[in-house]
């Protein structure tokens, strides 16, 4: 009887290790599929927002096309294309910079 109880306890320990390994592999897969690409995208957006210059044309997250008039630490003044009105927006509200600078490395 002692042999049967030892065999049963050993298989439950192996089952526990299997589940721990399974969840570890699932966490790594989720990291490489979801979290890592999102962080890379956030870093690229932050770099784009930091490298803005006066005169750049951009699109806000609200869909407003404009040209950068002045830069401040947390905000930017843009001039809209449609009626040339000036709008102050937060830096985080910039979706895309439409101006291509020559000093940026070109992607192949």
N, C-alpha and C positions, 0 to 999 in steps of 0.2 A: 504494500500500500504506500509505502514511503516513496517508491519510485514513481508511482502514478501522480502523487501530489507534487513531486519535484518537476516532472515533465509538464504538468499543467501550469505551474507558476513560471516556468521558463518560457513557455509560449506566450503568456500574457506580457512578459517583459519585452519579448521580441515585437509583439503587437504595439506596445507603447512606443518603442523606438521607431517603428515603422511610421506611426502617426506623427511623431516629432519630425522625422526626416521629410515626410510628405508636406507638412505645413511649412517647413523651412524652404523646400524647393518651390512651393507655391508663392511664398513671400518674395523669393529672388526673382521668379518669373514676373510677378506684378511690378517689382521695382524696375526691371529692364524694359517691360512693355509700356508702363504708364508713367511712373514717377520720373525716371531719368530723362525721357524726351520732354516732359513738361518743364523740368528745371532748365534744360538746355534752351528751350524756347523763351523762358522768362529771362535768362541771361542775355540772349540776343536782343530782346525788346528793351531791356534796361540799357544795353550798350547803345542802341539806336537813339534812345531818348537822351542819353548823356552827350552824344556827338552831334546834336542839332546845332545848326548855325543860322544866323540871321539871313533871310532870303530863301531858306529851304521851303519847298512846298510839301504839305502834309495832309493827311486825312485824320480826323478825330474819330473816336469810337462812336460818336453820334452821327457820323457821316458827313461832317462839314469839311469841305475842301478849303484850304487857306494857305497863306504865305506867312512865315515867321517874321514879325516886326521887331520884337525884343524878347530877350531871354532873362529870366530870373531864376532863383534857386529852385522854387517849387512850382512856378507858374510860367506861362508863355503867353505873349500877346500875339494873336494872329489877325490877319486881314482876310476876310472872306472874299471869295472870288466873285460871288454873284452881285453883291451891292457895295463892296469895299468897306464894310463896317468892321470895326475892330472889336475883337472878342478876347477876353482873358480866360485861359483854360489851365487846368492842372497838367503837369507833365505826364502823369499816369494816364491821362485821357487821350494820348496820341496813339493811334493805331499803326500808322505807316508813314514813313518818310518817302516821298516820291522823287526827291532830288538825288541824283547819283553823283558822288564826289570822286574825283580822280585819285585821291590818296588812299581810297579803300582798296583792299586786295580783291581782285576779281575772282569769282567762283567759276570753276570749270565744270 
